Amino acid sequence: MVQDNSQTSILSGFKIFESLPMTIVNEIEQLISKSNINKFPKNYLIQPPDKEKLGLCFVIAGKLRLYKANSTGKQYTVCIVIEGGVFGEGELFSLGASGAYAETMEETIIYSIPTEQFEPVLRKYPELALRFLSEMSMRMRDQDELVEKLIFKDLRGKVLYFLIRLSKKFSVEENGYKKIDIPLTHQELANMIGVTREAVSLTLQELSNEDILVTSRKMVMIHIEKAMEELA
């Protein structure tokens, strides 16, 4: 029988598995079955906080955001996970999903491994456990910084800070600006930082008038140097 290596090549390309022995990646790959491969449409709520957790999830295609909401429904985005990213939660790990909603930003394909199947592998390989510990620590630092900025910055500062965050992960250079390479409406940006669309629209217009931003329908470009000077 000819072995199908397509899943192996996909999982070995995930950053969290970089430089790990292929024996570990192959063992994780063996846990994936057709029933664990799902395609979700845009704006689909994959996981509310009170739903049974999906386990460890690999984003094979598409984008989703993990966000939290308060009792009034106000949202703020914890992180955006793109193709090649992972998220999920179990007893031994939490990759941005603790108490968070997971919602697709476009059509998204996800491979998931139930917690009870993945955690024995995590216990078996110390190098894998250390990799997950490092990833969890990094995400916790990012989330702490995000919460601090969203609490202590004014609206203008919140918008600029979040756009800079997005530009570091999803951007291309264009005429001295960083073009954020994901469709981004004013409402989506408002949801990400927990404010109203009207307030975001006014702030974006002000920043555009000062040439810190260039905006159009679903597109934002940011001048990083000017934005950093504004936040200093």
Buried (B, 14 or more C-beta within 10 A) or exposed (E): EEEEEEBBEBBBEBEBBEEBEEEBBBBBBEBBEEEBBBEBEEEBEBBEBEEEBBBBBBBBEBBBBBBBBEEEEBBBBBBBBBBBBBBBBBEBBBBBBBEBBBBBBBEBBBBBBBBEBBBEBBEEBEEBBEBBEEBBEEBEEBBEEBEEBBEEBEBBBBBBBBBBBBBEEBBEEEEEBBBBBBEBBBEBBBBBBBBBBEBBBBBBEBBBEEEBBBBEEEBBBBBBEBBEEBEE
